[in-house]
Amino acid sequence: MRLVAVDGPSGSGKSTVARDLAADLGAHVVPTDHFATWTDPVAWWPRLLHGVLEPLWRGEEGRYRRVDWSAGWPRPGDWVTVPVVDVLVLEGVSAARRSIAARLDEAIWVEHPDPAGRLARAVARDGEASRAHLERWQSFERGWFAVDGTRSRATRTILT
């Protein structure tokens, strides 16, 4: 299985890039939004690793319980089965994290260069009620990317 990560700051257009890439490659997309919450932006990784990646690497289907954001606040959602595929696209903040870098076939960094513009795009997507959460999230992700060095490992950068 080829593994591609699409990472970068929120509001940059990662979901669109990942969706288009998956359509071109006939790939399956697993968004990190299916795992992350406002209070747990990155520590959920073992659920993705054990439920999805390790089974796929063994040639077995993956399975996880997604986070449902439909009410504007994360809550347990439906179970998702990930079929055995030739290409899997991980999309979202921390998808290309250092701990998976050696297993990635490609790491794509997507960024809209204006932080205020990214916030405006994220609020337009998630609603005004999410603004304070998104401001905290964007503050967290700046620190995450600085410590993780995510952008420096990208094999391709897309500015939106």
N, C-alpha and C positions, 0 to 999 in steps of 0.2 A: 504494500500500500504506500502510495506517495502521500506525504503529509505537508500541507501548505497552511501557513498561519497568516492571517490578515490582522494586523495590530495597529494601534495608534490612538491618539486622544479621542475622547467622546465627541460626537458632533462633527467628525471629519469626513464621514462617508464610507466607513469600513463595510457596513452592511451592503451597500450598493456595489462596491468593488467585489466583495465576496460573492454576492448573488450572480453578478455578471461573469466572474471567473468560473464559478461552478457550472453555469449554463454552457460556457465554452468548453469546459473539460468533462462534462457529464459527471461532475463530482457531487458529493453530499456535503452540506454545510452544517456544522454544529456551532451555534453562537455561544459565547461566554455568558451572554445575558440569560441563558437557560440555567446558569449556575450561580452567578453573582447576585448579591443583594446590596442594599445601601450600607448595611452594617458588616458585610463580608465581601469586600470587593475582590479578593484574590485567594484567600485561604481555602476555598472550596476545591482547589485543584485536584486533590486525591480522588474526589468523586468522578471527575472527568477521566483521570488516568486509569483508575480501576474499573470503572463502568463502561468506558468507551474505548480508549486507546489500547489498553492491554488485550482485551478480547479481540479487537480488530487485528492487532499484530499477530495473534494466534490463529487468525482466519475464522473467527467466530463473530456473530452479531454483538453489538454493544447495546447497553440499555441504561437509561438514567431517568430520574424524575426531574422534570424541568421546573424552573421557577416561573410562575404565572404572574406577569406584570399587568394584566388587563385592567385591574382596579387601580393602577397607579402605585401600588405598594406590593412588594414581593410576597407571594404565598405559594405553598406547594401546588404544583400543577399536575398535568398528565404525565404518564410514563411515555417515554420516547424510545423506540427501537432504531438503532443505527445499523443499516445493512452492511454486509461486507462489500467494500467498494475498492476500486482501483485508486481513487483520489479522494481524500478527505480534506475539507477546508475548515480550519478552526478560525472563527471570526470573533474579534472583540478585544477589549482591553486585557492584556496579559496573555493573549493567545501565543505569542512568540517569546514567552518568558525564557530566561536563561536555562532553567531546568530541563527544557525540552529542545533547546537549540540544536543539539547534536543529532536529534531524530528528525528535524525538519528538512524537507527537500527544498523549501523556499519560505522565506520570511518577508512579507510585504508590509512596509510601513506606509500608512495612509494618514495624511495630515492636512488639515485646513490651517494655514499659518496664523490666522487671527484668533486669539483666545476668545475675544468677545463675540466674534462671529460663530465660533464653535458652540459657545454657550447658547446663543440665540437659536442656532439650528437644533440643539438638543432640547431646548424648551419648546420649540415649535413641534418637535416630534413627540415629546413626552407630556407636554402640558405645563401651564404656568404653575400649577400646584407642586410640580417637581423642581422648580427653580432652586430652592435652598439645598435640596438633596444633590442636585447636579453641580452646584457651586462647590459643595464639600467633596463630591466625587472628583471633580476636575482638579481640585487642590491635591487630593490623594494621588491621582494618577500622575501628576507632575513629579511628585516624590518617587513614586514607583518606577517610572521610566528612568529617572536620574540614577537610582540605585541599581536597577536591573540592567541598564545599558541597552535596552531593547532596540532603539533606533540604530545604534552603531553596528548591530548584527544583521540588519535588514539586507536582503539580497536585491531588493528593489524598493524604491521610494516613489509614491504617487502623491503629488500635491493637488488638492482639490480647491 
